[in-house]
Amino acid sequence: MTHPGRRLRELIAQPGITLMPGAYDALSARIIAKHGFDCLVAGGYAATGTLLGEPDVGQMTLHDYADHYGRIAQAVDIPVFTDADTGFGGPNSVRRAVRAFERAGIAGMFVEDQQSPKRCGYMPGKTLIPVELMIAKIKAALDARRDDSFFFVARTDAASVFGLDAAIERGRLYMEAGADMVLLQGADTPDDFRRVGREVPGPRFANMSNARGKAATTIAELEALGASVVTFPSLALYAAATAVDRTMAALVRTRSLDGIVDDLMSVDDYNHIVALDEHNERERRYDEAAAALAGA
């Protein structure tokens, strides 16, 4: 069986920019795949909001993520790239995370250089670990891979803590340590992105998170700047939260389904997304085979 990381690497290496929407659960992953996207990201911000209804401030565990991301990966046939926060501890914990995520069918992951407990990259109050400790985590992650196709990204949050110069220096060191790609969190403006592209080797990773607020650039600008991939880690999460919020507001306001149900997905469309026909057909085949065997 081909490792999903191999396909992810092909997508990142191809000309143009690869769009990577964010799934917050298995159903949203199926919807993303239905619309023809070639890969998706599953992030900690969306996972924490979905599973706990809380902000992304480091309260999720390795097992929380491995179970959640594994369900997403099993729901689709496209590569799933994931957020591993700080790696859940030191080098040995990072090693366990890589092994757990790979067993779950995940194509790759990123680890950030924040102190634990981490905070969403667009929240204040972050502190960073020393560079040498992050390099140790990178080395541990690379050694832990069962298959070298597993795609490992090192993220630095130094731009918002120490400035862009420090972030670029960390990015260079992380690439030298062997990371497949680095993400300079917060270096989002065209000028920043252009400078990172000149000074940090490797493919270019862009992030258009709703947690930032208004986007600093456009997809077209990022593609012109040479971005290899752009993620939208919370787009589906915010879309779903908006729809549920508006629907519940209308229900409590009108005490009626009038004006609500017409805006909802049809049952046929929903059944198509969750593959009801395929499930029924598979069950029918097994039942027929069992009946034939029992009657032989």
Buried (B, 14 or more C-beta within 10 A) or exposed (E): EEBBBBBBBBBBEEEEBBBBBBBBBBBBBBBBBEEEBBBBBBBBBBBBBBBEEEBBBBBBEBEBBBEBBBBBBEBBEBBBBBBBBBBBBBBEBBBBBBBBBBEBBBBBBBBBBBBBEBBBBBBEEBEBBEBEBBBBBBBBBBEBBEEEBBBBBBBBBBBBBBEBEBBBBBBBBBBEBBBBBBBBBBBBEBEBBBBBBEEBEBBBBBBBBBBBEEBBBEBEBBBEBBBBBBBBBBBBBBBBBEEEEEBEEBEEEEEEEEEBEEEEEEEEEEBBBEEEEEEEEEEEEEEEEEEEEEEE
